[in-house]
Amino acid sequence: MQMNTDDLITPSPDRLTTLDIILGGLMRRYKERVPDVQAVIDAMMADDVIPSGDAIENDHIAFRTMGVAQLGVASLEKVFLHCGYQRRDPFRFPGKKLAAWWYSPPLPVYPRIFISQLLVDELSAEAASIIRSYTDEVTADPVDALDLDDGAAVDSFLHRPLWRTPTWDDYSRLAVESEYAAWVIYNRYYLNHFTVSVHNLSAGYDTVAQFNQFLEGHGFKLNDAGGKIKISADGLLIQSSTVAEMVNAWFSDGYGGIESYRISGSYVEFAERRVLPEYASLPADQVQRQHRRDGFEVGNADKIFESTYSHQTEKRGA
């Protein structure tokens, strides 16, 4: 679906301020937890691709959720709908037992949002039982208890546990069936990734193919599931991503203590949105966001999910 900017209803200045606080908090904590983010920015600055990190356009951010009562997309989306985002196309990933939607922003300066959820009822009885032993601790939709006009409160909510700390045994058993499930049972609403819009970079870096060469030249490991470059059926959306970094994670030992293991964290994505055929004759300096391919692509996203999967993260070592 293409976003028609004429359909956008700009929220009040107060709600946009709230959105700025929420997005700022998400990105601040994401950068702290994912060193690749600053490393990519530093490499871009060192090669004079950008003057500063502020010059990067954030194409979209993504969240993962558990599709159970009181949680999932139906809960989390309320935060962003309140701030003026609009729900767009649905997506299904049968092999991974996932559903997702994307959301267009209230103004073009804000990133798109992609929220996915695990279809828990489609998992094995054992996996579903493990998940519900945690998520059943959430007895009411937690977003309903928030003042959605209080950006600091929403930011705090997105970074606090929704259920008890999982055990390593539960995490490991889930990972055998669904690495997505294992990621969410530990990470909850941590930002899964943000996305550099490469098409707005300077010549020589403004395609995913060129930018991948730049990244690998600086030692970054790329997700090669389905190929390092993921291309939509229409050829207008091209994406790639780093392999998620391994992070130290503390798990419950089931007896009141904690134990540490290395698990998959988050990653960085890169997107090239080409100009739509009907605007092909538009001068380059007049091309704006609405002139480019919008939305997402199931085939691309399906492989991007695997940036946190062990067959990719093993490339980075422990």
Beta strands, then each sheet from edge to edge (+ up, - down):
strand 1: 58-66
strand 2: 86-93
strand 3: 98-104
strand 4: 112-118
strand 5: 193-197
strand 6: 230-231
strand 7: 237-241
strand 8: 246-252
strand 9: 258-264
strand 10: 267-273
sheet 1: 2+ 3- 4+ 1+ 5- 10- 7+ 6-
sheet 2: 8+ 9-
end
